[in-house]
């Protein structure tokens, strides 16, 4: 069935065919796409110059802890939403995904958060207790620095972008302070190991213990970057789903058909992910992959090979491998 005007579809999103009742941030996203089209020739010339230079080194997924530079990563992808189209897509559609969740959620784990806090910011009004986590110690430290308002990176632009999508009038500092109050712990994790949660980097004084499972696990641009093979990807998803309570939710985002990503003069390898891989891994771990008749137990959107999905965990718990 065709989508109504202004609606999104699961198979893809086409802003260029929509001319009325368009959210201004979609217009901005479309303009960014036009800018990219107009700069194709310039990009070709830059690529020719790069071909003359030695290629950037490429590192394995398990080298993130030593080779990942959080400052260059933040400057490259998060300084402004216009810096990266993938982030524009995620930031625009993430609030819509959140609206499909229960109005109040007890615990959330941001799994593989890197040095970022945009997911807690988006979910700040829905979550009671927020847990952040990452594989790299330098990334975990950046989040801790932010919790204590000692971070050097300015999240104001991202806050303004999120507030604009939400049609709220909150100031960046107000949004961040409200989110900080809900942060409960920063955890060391490794989705390729068991248990996934390896240690506690920081926790709030009033937190008695780390939950074994959470009401919501979020993971964006993480699962496919934690490995180079389908086997590794399935193990990562198994680990993520094992952290979700029966009846809880997984909010996942990522990129299809990529073998690496790069920033700051470095490249990191990635599993070549397909939609079939995503759906199969979810099914194998007791997650919904079909929309329910009475409620939205599964939702999936894609645009330019970027995807976001929301999946509810079935009450029958899948076996952790």
C-alpha positions as CSV (number, residue, x, y, z in Angstrom):
1,X,0.0,0.0,0.0
2,X,1.4,3.4,-0.9
3,X,2.2,5.8,1.9
4,X,0.1,8.9,2.3
5,X,1.7,12.3,1.5
6,X,4.2,13.2,4.2
7,X,4.5,9.7,5.6
8,X,7.6,7.5,5.5
9,X,7.8,4.0,4.2
10,X,9.8,1.1,5.5
11,X,11.5,0.5,2.1
12,X,12.9,4.0,1.8
13,X,12.4,7.7,2.1
14,X,12.2,10.1,-0.7
15,X,12.2,13.8,0.2
16,X,12.6,15.0,-3.4
17,X,9.0,14.0,-4.3
18,X,7.5,15.9,-1.3
19,X,6.7,19.5,-2.0
20,X,4.1,20.5,0.6
21,X,3.8,20.3,4.4
22,X,7.5,19.6,4.7
23,X,9.2,20.0,8.1
24,X,11.9,22.7,7.7
25,X,14.6,20.3,8.8
26,X,13.8,18.0,6.0
27,X,14.2,20.9,3.7
28,X,17.6,21.5,5.2
29,X,18.5,17.9,4.8
30,X,17.4,18.0,1.1
31,X,19.5,21.1,0.6
32,X,22.5,19.3,1.9
33,X,21.9,16.6,-0.6
34,X,21.8,19.2,-3.4
35,X,25.0,20.7,-2.1
36,X,26.6,17.2,-2.4
37,X,25.3,16.9,-6.0
38,X,26.7,20.3,-6.9
39,X,30.1,19.4,-5.5
40,X,30.6,16.0,-7.2
41,X,33.2,17.4,-9.6
42,X,35.1,19.0,-6.8
43,X,35.0,15.7,-4.9
44,X,36.3,13.8,-7.9
45,X,39.3,16.1,-8.1
46,X,40.0,15.6,-4.4
47,X,39.8,11.9,-4.8
48,X,42.4,12.1,-7.6
49,X,44.7,13.9,-5.3
50,X,44.2,11.3,-2.6
51,X,45.0,8.5,-5.0
52,X,48.5,10.1,-5.4
53,X,49.0,9.9,-1.6
54,X,49.5,6.7,0.5
55,X,46.1,5.4,1.8
56,X,45.2,6.0,5.4
57,X,45.9,3.0,7.6
58,X,43.0,0.6,8.3
59,X,42.5,-0.9,11.7
60,X,40.6,-3.9,12.9
61,X,37.4,-3.6,14.9
62,X,39.2,-4.8,18.1
63,X,41.7,-2.0,17.8
64,X,39.2,0.8,18.6
65,X,40.4,0.8,22.2
66,X,43.9,1.9,21.1
67,X,43.4,3.7,17.8
68,X,40.1,5.6,18.2
69,X,40.5,9.3,18.7
70,X,37.3,10.7,20.3
71,X,38.1,14.3,19.7
72,X,38.7,13.9,16.0
73,X,35.6,11.7,15.8
74,X,33.4,14.4,17.4
75,X,34.8,17.2,15.3
76,X,34.3,15.1,12.2
77,X,30.7,14.0,12.7
78,X,29.1,16.0,15.5
79,X,30.4,19.5,15.4
80,X,27.3,20.4,13.3
81,X,24.5,18.2,12.0
82,X,25.5,19.5,8.5
83,X,28.9,17.8,8.8
84,X,27.6,14.3,8.1
85,X,24.4,13.3,6.2
86,X,24.2,10.0,8.1
87,X,23.9,11.9,11.3
88,X,21.3,14.2,9.9
89,X,19.2,11.2,9.0
90,X,19.6,9.5,12.4
91,X,19.0,12.8,14.3
92,X,15.9,13.6,12.3
93,X,14.2,10.2,12.6
94,X,15.3,9.2,16.1
95,X,12.7,11.3,17.9
96,X,10.0,9.7,15.8
97,X,11.2,6.3,16.8
98,X,11.2,7.3,20.5
99,X,7.5,8.3,20.2
100,X,6.7,4.7,19.4
101,X,8.1,3.6,22.8
102,X,6.1,3.6,26.0
103,X,5.9,7.1,27.5
104,X,7.9,6.2,30.5
105,X,10.8,3.7,30.5
106,X,12.7,2.6,33.6
107,X,16.2,1.8,32.4
108,X,18.1,2.4,29.2
109,X,21.6,1.2,28.1
110,X,23.3,3.2,25.3
111,X,25.4,0.3,24.0
112,X,28.6,1.3,22.2
113,X,27.9,5.0,22.7
114,X,31.4,6.1,21.8
115,X,32.1,9.6,23.1
116,X,28.6,10.8,22.3
117,X,25.5,11.7,24.3
118,X,23.0,12.5,21.6
119,X,20.9,9.4,22.3
120,X,20.4,10.2,26.0
121,X,19.5,13.8,24.9
122,X,16.8,12.5,22.6
123,X,15.4,10.2,25.2
124,X,15.8,12.5,28.2
125,X,12.0,12.9,28.7
126,X,11.2,9.2,28.5
127,X,13.9,7.5,30.6
128,X,14.3,7.4,34.4
129,X,17.8,5.9,34.5
130,X,20.3,6.1,31.7
131,X,23.5,4.0,31.4
132,X,26.2,4.7,28.8
133,X,28.8,2.2,27.7
134,X,31.6,1.7,25.2
135,X,34.5,-0.5,24.4
136,X,37.2,2.2,24.3
137,X,38.4,3.8,27.6
138,X,39.0,7.1,25.9
139,X,35.3,7.2,24.8
140,X,34.0,6.3,28.2
141,X,36.2,9.1,29.7
142,X,34.7,11.7,27.3
143,X,31.2,10.8,28.5
144,X,32.2,11.0,32.2
145,X,33.8,14.4,31.5
146,X,30.4,15.5,30.0
147,X,28.5,14.2,33.0
148,X,30.6,16.4,35.2
149,X,30.4,19.3,32.7
150,X,34.2,19.2,32.1
151,X,34.0,18.2,28.4
152,X,35.8,20.2,25.8
153,X,33.3,19.4,23.0
154,X,30.3,21.7,22.6
155,X,27.0,19.9,22.1
156,X,25.0,23.0,21.6
157,X,24.5,22.6,17.9
158,X,23.2,19.0,18.3
159,X,20.9,20.2,21.1
160,X,19.4,22.9,19.0
161,X,18.9,20.4,16.1
162,X,17.1,18.0,18.5
163,X,15.0,20.7,20.1
164,X,14.0,21.9,16.6
165,X,12.8,18.5,15.6
166,X,10.9,18.2,18.9
167,X,9.4,21.7,18.4
168,X,10.6,22.6,21.9
169,X,12.1,25.8,23.2
170,X,14.7,24.3,25.6
171,X,18.1,25.8,25.7
172,X,21.1,23.5,25.1
173,X,22.4,23.8,28.7
174,X,18.9,23.1,30.1
175,X,18.7,20.0,27.9
176,X,22.1,18.7,29.0
177,X,21.6,19.4,32.7
178,X,18.3,17.6,32.7
179,X,19.9,14.6,31.0
180,X,22.9,14.6,33.3
181,X,20.6,14.2,36.3
182,X,19.5,10.9,34.8
183,X,22.9,9.4,34.1
184,X,23.5,6.4,36.4
185,X,26.7,4.8,35.2
186,X,29.3,4.5,32.4
187,X,30.3,0.9,31.7
188,X,33.0,-0.9,29.9
189,X,31.5,-3.3,27.3
190,X,32.6,-5.8,24.7
191,X,29.8,-7.2,22.5
192,X,32.1,-10.0,21.3
193,X,32.6,-11.3,24.9
194,X,30.4,-12.6,27.7
195,X,29.4,-11.1,29.8
196,X,29.0,-8.0,27.6
197,X,29.3,-5.7,30.6
198,X,33.0,-6.1,31.6
199,X,33.3,-3.4,34.3
200,X,32.0,-0.2,35.8
201,X,34.0,2.9,34.8
202,X,31.8,5.3,36.8
203,X,28.5,5.1,38.7
204,X,26.4,7.6,40.6
205,X,26.6,7.4,44.4
206,X,23.0,6.4,44.9
207,X,23.2,3.5,42.4
208,X,23.2,0.2,44.3
209,X,23.8,-2.2,41.4
210,X,24.0,-2.4,37.6
211,X,20.9,-4.1,36.1
212,X,21.5,-7.4,34.4
213,X,18.9,-6.5,31.8
214,X,17.4,-3.2,30.7
215,X,14.0,-2.0,29.5
216,X,15.6,-0.4,26.4
217,X,18.9,-1.0,24.7
218,X,20.0,1.6,22.1
219,X,22.9,1.0,19.7
220,X,23.7,3.2,16.7
221,X,26.7,2.8,14.4
222,X,28.1,0.1,16.7
223,X,27.1,-3.5,15.9
224,X,28.6,-3.6,12.4
225,X,31.7,-1.7,13.5
226,X,32.4,-4.2,16.3
227,X,33.4,-7.0,13.8
228,X,34.3,-7.9,10.2
229,X,32.3,-11.0,9.7
230,X,28.6,-12.1,9.8
231,X,29.5,-14.5,12.6
232,X,30.9,-11.5,14.6
233,X,27.8,-9.4,13.8
234,X,25.4,-12.1,15.0
235,X,27.4,-12.5,18.2
236,X,27.2,-8.7,18.8
237,X,23.4,-8.7,18.3
238,X,23.1,-11.8,20.6
239,X,25.0,-9.9,23.2
240,X,22.9,-6.8,22.8
241,X,19.6,-8.7,22.9
242,X,20.7,-10.6,26.0
243,X,20.8,-7.3,27.8
244,X,17.1,-6.6,27.1
245,X,14.3,-7.6,29.4
246,X,11.6,-9.8,28.0
247,X,9.0,-7.4,26.6
248,X,11.7,-4.7,26.4
249,X,13.0,-2.9,23.3
250,X,16.0,-2.6,21.0
251,X,16.5,0.7,19.2
252,X,19.2,0.0,16.5
253,X,20.7,2.2,13.8
254,X,23.5,1.5,11.3
255,X,24.7,1.6,7.8
256,X,24.4,-1.0,5.0
257,X,27.0,-2.1,2.4
258,X,30.1,-0.5,4.0
259,X,33.4,-2.3,4.7
260,X,34.9,0.6,6.6
261,X,34.5,4.1,8.0
262,X,37.1,6.8,8.3
263,X,37.9,10.0,10.1
264,X,41.0,11.8,11.3
265,X,43.3,10.1,8.9
266,X,42.4,6.6,10.0
267,X,40.1,3.9,8.7
268,X,38.3,1.2,10.7
269,X,37.1,-2.0,9.2
270,X,33.4,-3.0,9.3
271,X,31.2,-5.9,8.6
272,X,29.4,-5.6,5.2
273,X,25.9,-5.5,6.6
274,X,22.7,-6.2,4.7
275,X,19.0,-5.9,5.7
276,X,18.8,-9.7,5.6
277,X,21.6,-10.0,8.1
278,X,19.8,-7.5,10.4
279,X,16.5,-9.3,10.3
280,X,17.9,-12.8,10.6
281,X,20.0,-11.8,13.7
282,X,17.0,-10.2,15.3
283,X,14.8,-13.3,14.7
284,X,17.5,-15.6,16.1
285,X,17.5,-13.7,19.3
286,X,13.7,-13.5,20.0
287,X,13.1,-10.0,18.7
288,X,10.1,-9.0,16.6
289,X,10.6,-8.4,12.9
290,X,7.0,-8.0,11.8
291,X,4.6,-5.2,12.6
292,X,1.8,-6.2,15.0
293,X,-1.9,-5.7,14.1
294,X,-2.7,-3.9,17.3
295,X,0.5,-2.1,18.2
296,X,3.9,-1.2,16.8
297,X,6.2,-4.0,17.9
298,X,8.5,-3.5,15.0
299,X,9.4,-0.5,12.8
300,X,12.1,-0.2,10.2
301,X,13.1,2.8,8.0
302,X,16.0,3.3,5.6
303,X,17.4,6.2,3.6
304,X,20.7,6.3,1.6
305,X,21.8,3.0,3.2
306,X,21.3,4.4,6.7
307,X,18.7,2.5,8.8
308,X,16.9,2.8,12.1
309,X,14.8,0.1,13.6
310,X,12.7,-0.5,16.7
311,X,12.1,-4.1,17.8
312,X,10.3,-5.5,20.8
313,X,11.7,-8.5,22.6
314,X,9.3,-11.5,22.8
315,X,8.4,-12.8,26.2
316,X,10.1,-16.1,25.4
317,X,13.8,-15.3,26.0
318,X,16.2,-16.5,23.4
319,X,19.2,-18.5,24.4
320,X,22.4,-16.5,24.8
321,X,25.3,-18.2,23.0
